[in-house]
Amino acid sequence: MHETQDNPLLKAIGIQAPWRLLSWHLDDSGQPPELHLVIEGDEKAIYKCPICNEPGSALVPNEMRWRHLNFFQYHAYITANVPRIRCLSHGIQSAKVPWASNDSAFTHLYEEDAVARIRRRGAQHDAMPQRILQLPPPQRAAAGTSRPRYFW
């Protein structure tokens, strides 16, 4: 199954030439269910060093896997055989992929979503203490600022 580059799903994930979708499958045998996308690169393509962006000679690829944003209720994963290249300046490096950083196990979109969630949560927590401290003591306790009680 070779998908064309006009596929909106591939564009949304950031898969572009010389990369293409080789296969996909839904695994709903476990919890949570998972979507697996298998990507392959064109063997004839020239890949560049992720550090200096200079073309290098292709070597045997490494299989790499990234966590992507959920696809509906499915946890999504991208797996690709990423060519290793020999760079004259930096030695052997894994080629750049357009959907993720080389040193990350997460896609760009997954990382952006996580950062946005953390920022939103931080903004909520920054304002929360001021809101709670303005309440009278009985309501303050109900809002969760009283010390927890442990029973054991």
BADREN-889521 format. One record per residue: x, y, z of N, C-alpha, C, O in turn. Coordinates in steps of 0.001 Angstrom, whole numbers, m for minus. Layout:
% BADREN-889521
   n_east  n_north     n_up  ca_east  ca_north    ca_up   c_east  c_north     c_up   o_east  o_north     o_up
        X        Y        Z        X         Y        Z        X        Y        Z        X        Y        Z
...
***
This chain:
% BADREN-889521
   n_east  n_north     n_up  ca_east  ca_north    ca_up   c_east  c_north     c_up   o_east  o_north     o_up
      853    m1175        0        0         0        0      892     1228        0     1474     1570     1029
     1004     1882    m1118     1765      3121    m1200      787     4254    m1362       87     4348    m2371
      739     5106     m374     m185      6240     m396      426     7397    m1159     1642     7589    m1149
     m416     8160    m1816       68      9352    m2507      263    10463    m1493     m277    10419     m388
     1030    11445    m1879     1322     12555     m979      138    13512     m855      200    14453      m63
     m946    13298    m1620    m2124     14160    m1532    m3046    13764     m385    m4039    14446     m129
    m2739    12694      294    m3553     12201     1390    m3523    13216     2540    m2445    13548     3033
    m4703    13720     2980    m4731     14720     4056    m4150    14212     5374    m3560    14994     6119
    m4300    12931     5677    m3735     12371     6904    m2215    12494     6879    m1605    12879     7876
    m1608    12168     5748     m150     12251     5636      323    13688     5746     1350    13958     6369
     m412    14609     5149      m52     16021     5255     m159    16504     6697      693    17258     7167
    m1199    16074     7396    m1399     16502     8785     m283    16001     9693      132    16708    10611
      199    14808     9451     1263     14237    10275     2613    14854     9911     3508    14938    10753
     2756    15280     8667     4022     15866     8226     4838    14911     7388     6048    15086     7245
     4191    13904     6832     4903     12939     5992     4935    13488     4570     3899    13740     3955
     6150    13664     4071     6326     14220     2731     7479    13495     2051     8242    12780     2700
     7599    13681      745     8653     13018      m18    10005    13326      613    10242    14468     1005
    10877    12373      720    10879     11042      114    10204     9962      958    10388     8774      693
     9431    10353     1964     8757      9404     2844     7369     9105     2330     6727     9959     1719
     6899     7880     2578     5538      7498     2183     4998     6453     3150     5750     5743     3818
     3672     6383     3201     2996      5414     4070     3067     4041     3420     2544     3837     2324
     3709     3110     4093     3843      1755     3585     2627      917     3986     2068      189     3166
     2220     1029     5266     1058       271     5740      542      901     7022     1194     1747     7635
     m648      461     7407    m1226       894     8682    m2139     m218     9169    m2663    m1005     8380
    m2320     m270    10470    m3299     m1206    11025    m3817     m700    12365    m3122       m2    13102
    m5055    m1073    12653    m5689      m746    13925    m5611    m1979    14817    m5992    m3076    14409
    m5123    m1793    16014    m5037     m2883    16980    m5962    m2549    18137    m5616    m1749    19006
    m7138    m3162    18146    m8077     m2892    19237    m8174    m4067    20198    m9182    m4242    20881
    m7100    m4882    20243    m7100     m6023    21157    m6769    m5606    22583    m7115    m6318    23526
    m6114    m4478    22755    m5738     m4035    24098    m6414    m2728    24460    m7183    m2164    23682
    m6112    m2267    25642    m6626      m979    26104    m5455      m76    26422    m4625     m467    27242
    m5329     1051    25860    m6188      1626    24833    m5894     1007    23463    m4815      457    23244
    m6857     1099    22550    m6596       600    21202    m5531     1466    20523    m5328     2621    20899
    m4851      896    19518    m3728      1592    18903    m3846     1622    17385    m4363      691    16767
    m3359     2706    16800    m3206      2857    15353    m1712     2861    15078     m969     3640    15675
    m1270     1993    14176      149      1915    13819      314     2294    12354     m295     1689    11472
     1147     3305    12103     1484      3730    10746     2930     3323    10490     3816     3614    11294
     3163     2650     9370     4518      2241     9004     4930     3079     7797     4279     3060     6752
     6027     3812     7968     6518      4748     6958     7817     4203     6386     8617     3593     7095
     8011     4431     5107     9294      4068     4510     9819     5231     3683     9059     6049     3165
    11122     5277     3577    11770      6292     2772    12172     5721     1433    12369     4514     1297
    12294     6580      453    12733      6171     m871    14210     5789     m799    15044     6574     m347
    14521     4574    m1251    15903      4096    m1183    16843     4924    m2056    18040     4998    m1779
    16314     5541    m3099    17142      6304    m4025    17311     7764    m3619    18072     8503    m4244
    16607     8173    m2581    16666      9581    m2149    18015     9896    m1516    18715     9012    m1021
    18353    11155    m1546    19565     11630     m873    19124    12228      454    18328    13166      492
    19647    11677     1539    19299     12139     2878    20402    13043     3401    21570    12900     3040
    20008    13980     4262    20951     14980     4756    21263    14770     6230    20467    14217     6989
    22442    15227     6604    22871     15177     8002    21940    16061     8836    21664    17192     8439
    21451    15577     9978    20555     16391    10801    21262    17568    11472    20601    18482    11965
    22584    17557    11498    23334     18617    12165    23713    19730    11192    23449    20904    11453
    24332    19362    10067    24838     20391     9149    24028    20501     7858    24266    21402     7054
    23084    19601     7657    22195     19611     6492    22922    19298     5183    22397    19571     4103
    24119    18731     5271    24867     18323     4081    24470    16897     3702    24238    16071     4585
    24386    16591     2392    24056     15224     1988    25151    14249     2407    26334    14588     2435
    24728    13036     2729    25681     12009     3136    25364    10698     2449    24289    10537     1871
    26284     9771     2508    26048      8474     1882    25186     7614     2805    25403     7558     4016
    24203     6944     2199    23235      6163     2975    23834     4842     3444    24582     4185     2720
    23485     4470     4677    23898      3197     5269    22646     2407     5628    21534     2828     5309
    22815     1283     6279    21689       436     6692    20781     1232     7637    21271     1888     8556
    19459     1178     7417    18550      1960     8271    18329     1336     9642    18552      143     9850
    17886     2175    10569    17467      1758    11913    15958     1895    11999    15401     2863    11481
    15282      949    12641    13851      1101    12871    13656     2015    14081    14224     1786    15149
    12843     3050    13889    12556      3995    14968    11038     4113    15105    10288     3858    14163
    10605     4510    16320     9171      4606    16600     8894     5888    17365     9660     6278    18247
     7774     6548    17013     7381      7796    17666     5928     7708    18092     5111     7081    17418
     5614     8329    19198     4226      8467    19669     3658     9704    19001     4281    10766    19010
     2463     9566    18417     1786     10676    17756      505    10995    18520      111    10252    19419
     m136    12091    18162    m1422     12451    18771    m2431    11325    18582    m2357    10573    17610
    m3363    11214    19506    m4409     10206    19374    m5217    10430    18103    m5450    11565    17686
    m5635     9336    17503    m6514      9358    16345    m7855     8833    16839    m8054     7625    16964
    m8773     9755    17117   m10014      9442    17825    m9639     8757    19136    m8898     9340    19927
   m10129     7521    19398    m9816      6866    20675    m8528     6049    20595    m8127     5444    21589
    m7874     6020    19436    m6686      5202    19241    m5406     5959    19576    m5225     7095    19139
    m4523     5341    20345    m3180      5882    20529    m2443     5631    19212    m2475     4518    18688
    m1795     6637    18685    m1169      6518    17368      350     6449    17488      961     7158    18286
      938     5581    16679     2387      5397    16649     2858     5382    15205     2183     4844    14327
     4017     5975    14964     4639      5952    13648     5925     5153    13777     6744     5403    14661
     6089     4190    12880     7308      3399    12832     7930     3601    11454     7232     3571    10440
     9242     3808    11423     9928      4008    10142    11328     3431    10204    11986     3461    11244
    11771     2906     9075    13168      2521     8927    13908     3766     8465    13842     4144     7295
    14606     4395     9387    15274      5664     9112    16711     5378     8671    17490     4777     9410
    17048     5817     7454    18418      5578     6984    19438     6272     7876    19220     7390     8344
    20536     5601     8098    21669      6242     8743    22551     6757     7613    22660     6130     6559
    23165     7879     7840    24032      8450     6812    25418     8701     7382    25598     8908     8582
    26379     8674     6488    27752      8984     6888    28037    10410     6448    28147    10700     5257
    28153    11288     7424    28463     12692     7173    29966    12870     7315    30567    12345     8252
    30581    13608     6392    32031     13822     6457    32431    14593     7713    33520    14385     8248
    31553    15482     8187    31878     16299     9359    31438    15681    10687    32115    15851    11701
    30306    14963    10691    29710     14512    11957    29627    12997    12123    29037    12516    13090
    30202    12250    11207    30190     10797    11325    28825    10217    10967    28090    10777    10153
    28505     9102    11579    27252      8406    11268    26115     9007    12082    26194     9105    13306
    25063     9406    11386    23892     10040    11998    22631     9428    11391    22660     8933    10265
    21527     9462    12135    20231      9089    11562    19724    10259    10739    19832    11414    11152
    19168     9953     9566    18654     10999     8692    17514    11748     9380    16837    11202    10252
    17309    13000     8980    16199     13796     9505    14875    13223     9001    14772    12773     7860
    13874    13249     9864    12511     12917     9439    11668    14178     9620    11902    14925    10571
    10698    14442     8746     9952     15701     8838     8937    15764     9972     8470    16853    10304
     8582    14643    10571     7518     14645    11585     8044    14670    13016     7249    14785    13948
     9355    14568    13222     9884     14518    14593    11340    14966    14628    12024    14992    13604
    11800    15319    15827    13217     15607    16042    13961    14288    16176    13391    13289    16617
    15221    14283    15801    15997     13037    15863    16192    12509    17272    16361    11305    17464
    16171    13389    18256    16423     12960    19632    15141    12781    20439    15182    12770    21670
    14010    12643    19762    12732     12552    20461    11985    11270    20102    12109    10757    18989
    11220    10769    21045    10354      9609    20804     8923    10047    20511     8012     9221    20475
     8726    11362    20300     7403     11923    20057     7427    12758    18785     8449    13354    18445
     6294    12802    18080     6219     13645    16886     6143    15113    17302     5852    15430    18455
     6413    16008    16333     6327     17445    16614     4942    17812    17137     4821    18573    18097
     3886    17269    16501     2518     17599    16915     2224    17129    18338     1548    17828    19093
     2724    15955    18706     2517     15447    20062     3205    16362    21078     2631    16702    22112
     4444    16755    20766     5186     17633    21674     4507    18995    21809     4407    19532    22912
     4039    19561    20683     3359     20859    20732     2094    20788    21578     1801    21706    22343
     1348    19699    21440      128     19525    22222      458    19412    23716     m230    19998    24552
     1503    18665    24043     1895     18509    25455     2306    19852    26060     1924    20166    27187
     3077    20638    25323     3515     21947    25828     2307    22862    26029     2227    23569    27034
     1375    22854    25089      173     23688    25211     m646    23287    26435    m1168    24146    27146
     m760    21975    26681    m1509     21506    27859     m834    21942    29157    m1500    22345    30110
      490    21857    29180     1225     22261    30385     1056    23755    30630      857    24182    31768
     1133    24549    29569      958     25997    29722     m436    26334    30236     m593    27171    31126
    m1455    25671    29666    m2830     25926    30130    m2978    25524    31586    m3583    26249    32375
    m2433    24381    31941    m2545     23899    33319    m1809    24830    34270    m2297    25111    35364
     m642    25310    33863      119     26236    34690     m633    27529    34904     m631    28069    36010
    m1282    28041    33863    m2056     29283    33985    m3225    29079    34937    m3547    29975    35718
    m3858    27928    34887    m4970     27647    35794    m4476    27574    37235    m5119    28100    38143
    m3330    26919    37444    m2816     26760    38803    m2250    28060    39362    m2298    28285    40571
    m1719    28911    38503    m1225     30201    38983    m2363    31046    39546    m2191    31732    40554
    m3516    30997    38899    m4655     31804    39335    m5410    31136    40481    m6055    31824    41272
    m5342    29812    40583    m6140     29094    41568    m5844    29498    43014    m6793    29729    43763
    m4589    29597    43450    m4362     29946    44860    m4974    31293    45241    m5522    31430    46335
    m4891    32274    44372    m5466     33587    44681    m6983    33496    44820    m7567    34098    45722
    m7613    32744    43927    m9067     32569    43992    m9458    31877    45289   m10403    32294    45959
    m8736    30823    45643    m9086     30047    46828    m8840    30842    48100    m9648    30789    49027
    m7735    31579    48159    m7416     32328    49371    m8408    33448    49642    m8490    33930    50772
    m9155    33872    48647   m10157     34916    48847   m11443    34354    49427   m12323    35118    49821
   m11573    33017    49489   m12780     32391    50037   m12719    32372    51560   m11630    32376    52135
   m13893    32352    52231   m13901     32166    53685   m13387    30762    54030   m13477    29861    53196
   m12854    30559    55236   m12229     29283    55608   m13062    28025    55332   m12488    27051    54846
   m14382    27974    55609   m15093     26723    55321   m15108    26396    53825   m14970    25236    53437
   m15274    27410    53003   m15278     27161    51555   m13866    26868    51053   m13688    26134    50081
   m12865    27441    51717   m11477     27186    51345   m11174    25705    51538   m10521    25087    50697
   m11649    25135    52646   m11428     23710    52907   m12128    22855    51857   m11588    21843    51411
   m13330    23265    51464   m14073     22512    50453   m13396    22606    49089   m13550    21713    48256
   m12651    23680    48860   m11967     23861    47576   m10692    23033    47492   m10036    23019    46450
   m10334    22353    48558    m9202     21447    48497    m7913    21968    49072    m6855    21402    48799
    m7956    23034    49867    m6715     23552    50433    m6467    23059    51841    m5412    23336    52412
    m7421    22330    52419    m7167     21793    53758    m6205    20620    53624    m6078    20032    52550
    m5528    20282    54723    m4570     19193    54671    m5302    17880    54455    m6380    17684    55015
    m4743    16974    53655    m5405     15685    53432    m5388    14844    54699    m4464    14930    55507
    m6390    14056    54852    m6466     13145    56004    m6106    11758    55525    m6621    11281    54514
    m5219    11117    56257    m4798      9779    55888    m5353     8784    56893    m5265     8995    58103
    m5913     7719    56396    m6498      6683    57252    m5771     5380    56986    m6028     4699    55994
    m4839     5034    57906    m4215      3722    57831    m3652     3322    59135    m3084     2236    59255
***
